[in-house]
């Protein structure tokens, strides 16, 4: 990956830190409409893959069989905060197939949400895998295993039929040979997929505009994106970009972040998807990068920009609460789109 500066941390008169990365805006035919850096390089899509990974569950009839709600489907796409609503929804998914938190193989950690973490520690409770930010995805995977009669033990392993299916799904929608999609191990122990950043944007362009997908995926993609947009709080939670972005834009887009500075967006009705990767893996600038790109593309109304204004020029505070700096993008995406040579779009 050849990267360019995307966002700077400015403290006083000095640019103190700079985060480099790549950006790809791609249409449903796979054409690169605009780019920063060279997004043909590979990286892992991490948790941005979750909405794609839910599609087989719908196609194979598990969602219908177990009467899954939008809230439950949205949680399966989530990297959630570990708030009570997230934990109880994950537990409810498992109960539908006669499983418990002990069947989850995602590991555990304190809730991302500080208030939820404080309450948990004050109660002296053991931290169960339900608090993992990936417990919804894992609960959905277990549900599909039960539905298909596959073993629930070891469902995270690359050789398991569930993970083989996930690998095939990513490759098919990205229009890549399966051998071209690399695999690694994610933070939650499950298989993670490596592909070019521009292919990540392509995945989300198709997800948000399902008429571009093979017919077998179209209804499932529509259901997944509707679930995420109807229940954005389940996708992340309090104070999180995914939730606030979909709440503010109400049906214009579907967005999902991933670890190590990855963020993907599908734009409904525009036949386009966007993917960002921060080279050093630090995600603190993602919100302002996404805000400025969506503003440049004239996706956001004035009212929506007001709702998302904290991402326009995010403030950096010290431990006393003083404002000491801010994050600023260092690109003009309107200019990038305008100057993109037509021949490079194919």
N, C-alpha and C positions, 0 to 999 in steps of 0.2 A: 504494500500500500504506500503510495506517495501522498503525504499529507500536507495540509496548509494550516496556518493559524486560523482558528475559528473564534476563540473568545479569550479576552485578556482580563486579568484581575488588576485593577488600577487602584493604587493606594497613594493619595496625595498626587504629586505630579509624575509619579513613576509607574510604569507597567511592571508590576512585581512578578507576575506569573503569566504564562501563556499556554493554552491548551490547543494542540493541533489535532486535526482529524480530517475526515472526508465526509462529503454529502453527495447523495444521489437522488435526483428526481427522475422517475422512470414511468413511462406509460404502460398500459395493459398489453401492448404488443412487444414490450421489452426494450423500447427505444429510450435512450438516455436523453431526457429533455434538458437537464441542467446538472452541473456537477461542480464540486469544489474538491481539488485534489484528484486522485485517480482511484475511483471506487471499484475498479475491477479486481483489486486485491481482496484476498480472503480473510475473514475473521469469523468468530463464532457469533451466531445470532442470539445466543443465550435465551433469556425468558421472553424475548420478542416473538419467539416461535410458538408460544403457548396457544394463541387463537387458531393457528394452523393445526396444531396437534390435537385439538378438540374435534376437528372435522370428522375423523373416522368414527368417533363415538356416535355422532348423529347419523352418518351414512349407514352404519351397521345396525341401527335401530335401538341402541341402548337408551338414548334420551327418551324415546317414546315409551319403551318398555317400563322404565323406572319413573316416568312422568317428571322429568327434570324441569325445574323452573328456570326463568331467566337469571334469578339470583344464583342458583347453583351452577349454571353454565358460565356465568361471568366469573365466579370464583375459580372455576377450572382454568380460566385464562389469566388468573391473577398472580401478581407478586405482592401479596397483601401485607397489611400492617400488623396482623395478629390481634386486631381488636376483637371484642367479644362476638360481634356479628359475623366476622370471618371464621372464627374458631367454631362457633355453633353451626354454621352452614356446612363447613367441612365435615363435622361430626355427623350431621344429618345425611350427607351423601353416603358416607360409609354405612350408616345404619340401614339404608335402603337395600344394601346387598349383604347384610349380616356380618359386616366387618367392623373393626374398631381401630383406634389410633395405633394399636400395637402392630397392625398390618402395614402401616406406613413405613417406607424405607427412605424417607427424605432427610432424616436427621432433625435436629431442632436448634433453636436459638431463641433469645429473648425477643419479644415483639418489637418490630421496628417503631411502633408508636410508643413514645416515651411515657405517656399517661398509662397506657395498658401495661407496660413493663413495670412501672412503679406499683400499680395495683397488684399485679401478680406476685411481685417480691414481698409486698406488705402482707399478703395472705399466706406467704410461705409455701406456695404450691410448687409442685414439681413442674418443670417446663416440658410439656409433651410435644410430640411431633406436630400436633395440630396448630401450634404457634408458628411453625415454619412458614415463611412467606410462600412456599411452594406446596403447602398441604392441599390446596384445592386441586392443583394439577395432578398430584399423586392420588388423591381420592378419586378423581375422574379416571385415571389410568386403572386403578383397582376395580372400579365399577365396570369398565370395558372388559377387563380380564374375566370377571365373574360372568358377564354376559356371553362371552365367547367360549367359556369353559377352559381358559388358559390358566396355568399356575399363577397364584398370587405371590408366592415366594420368588424372589429374584426378578420381579417384573422390571427392575431398573437396568438389567444387564443387556448389553448390545445384542446378544444372541437370542433373547426372549422374543417370541412372536409379536408382542406388543411393540417393542422398539424397532423390530424389522419393519412393521407397518408404518411407524412414524417416519422412519428413514425414507421409505418409498413415497410417502405422502409429500414430504418436503421436496424431494427430487422431482416428482411429477408436476407439482404446482409451479416450481421454479424452472421447469423445462430444462432440467439437467439430467445427465446420466447419474444413476445412483452412485457409481464409483467416484464421481466428481464431487459429491457432497461428503466432506470429511466428518469424522465423528470424534468426539472427546467426551470427557465426563464433566458434568455441570456441578455447581456447588451443592446441589441437593442429591447428587449421586446418580442421576439419570443421564441418558445419552444427550449430548448437545451437538449441534450441527454447524459445520464450517462451510461457508459459501461466500462468494463476492458480495460486497455491500450493495452493489447495484442490483443483485438478484434478491436481496432482502427487500429493497424498494419495490421490485417487481412482484414479489409475493403479496405485499400489502396493497399494491394497486389492484391486483386480481381479487384479493379478499374483500375489498371495499366495493368492487364493481363486479359482482359474481357472474354476470352474463359473459365475462371473458374467460370463465373457467370451464373445464369439461362439465357436461350436463350433470354427472353424478355428484359433483361438488356444489352446485349452485344453490340449492335449497339449504344445505348445511351452512354454507358461508353466510347466507342472509340471516339465518337464525343466530349464529354466533355473534355477528356484528350487532344485531339488534339487541341481544342479551347484554353485551358490554355497554351499549349506549343507553339501554333502559336501566341498568344497574351499575353505573360507573363507580359507585362507592365500593363495590365488591372487588373491582379490578385493582385497587390500591388502598385507598382510605384517606383518612384525615391528613390534609396538607401535602398531598402527593400529586405530581404532575399529571399522571394518567387520568386520575379522577377529575381533577379541576379542568383539564383540557376538554374532556368529553362532556362534563357538566356545562361548561360555558358555551360550547359550540352546538350542542343539542342536535345531533344527527348529521352533522356535516362531515365527520371524520371518525375513524377508529384509530386509537393510538396505544402502543404498548412498548414499554421500556425493557431493557435487559441489562445485566451486569456488565461491568467494564466499559461503560460509556456508550451503550447501544440504544438507539431509539428508532422505532418505525411507525409510520402513519400511513393509512390508506384514506384517500380523499374521495368521498362519495360523489358520483355524478361528474367528476372531472377526469376519470380514467387515469388517475395518477397515484403513485405511491412515493413516499419519502423515506430515506434511511440515513441516519447519522451514526458515525462511529468516532469516538474520541480516542486518539492514539494512546494516551497514557492511562486510559481507563477511568479517569476522574469524571464523574457525571455532574459535578456542581454547575457546569455551564450549559447543560442540555436544555433546560427550560428556556433560557434566553435565546439560544440558537433556534429552537423550534418556534418561539414567538416571532422572531424577526423574519424567518423564512415564510411562515404563514401570513404575516403582514405584507411581505413583499409580493406574495402570490395573490393578495387581495381576498384571502379566504375569510378573514375576520372582519366583522362589522365594528363600528365604533363602540357599541355596547359590549361586545365580546372582548375587545381589547381592554376596555375598562375592567372587566371581570378578571382578566389575566394580567393586569398591570404590574403585579409584583415580579413577573418574569421579564418585563421590559428592560429594566436596569437593576438587577438584584443587588441589594445592599449587603455589604459585609460589615459585621459588627464584632467588636472585641468582647472580652469577658465582662466588661463593665456595662455592656449594652450600647456603647458609643458607635456611631456610624463612622467607619474608618476607610471605606472603599466601596467599590462596586464591580460587577462583572459587565463587560461590554463586548459585543460582537465586533469583529474586525473584517467584515465582508459586506458587500452590497449585492444581495441576491437578485434584485431587479436587474442590475447590470449584468450579472452572470447569465440570467435567462436571455436577456436581450442580445448579448454578445456570443451566445453559444452557436458555433457554426452549424448550419443545417446538416452538413454531411456527417457530423459526428453523432447525429441522433439515431442512426440506423446501425 
